[in-house]
């Protein structure tokens, strides 16, 4: 279960960083 939480956090962090440049990943969500 810890792996899922860790992965979720990584994705969220990545989305935040990429969100600065309008990323398709954020729009897809």
N, C-alpha and C positions, 0 to 999 in steps of 0.2 A: 504493500500500500504506500510505503514511503516513496517508492520509485515514482508512482503516479503524481504524488504531491510535488516532488522535485521537478518532474518534467513539466507540470503545469506552471510552476514558478518560472522555469526557464522560458517557456513559451510566452508567458506574460511579460517577462522582462524584455524579451526579444521584440515583442509587439510594440512595447513602449519605445524602444530605441528606433525601430523602423517607423513607428507612427510619426516620428518627427519629419519624415519625408514621404508622407502619404503612401503607405505600402498596400499592396493588393491583399496581403494577409489580413490586415485589420478590416478592410472593407468586406472581405469574404466572411468574417465572423459576424 
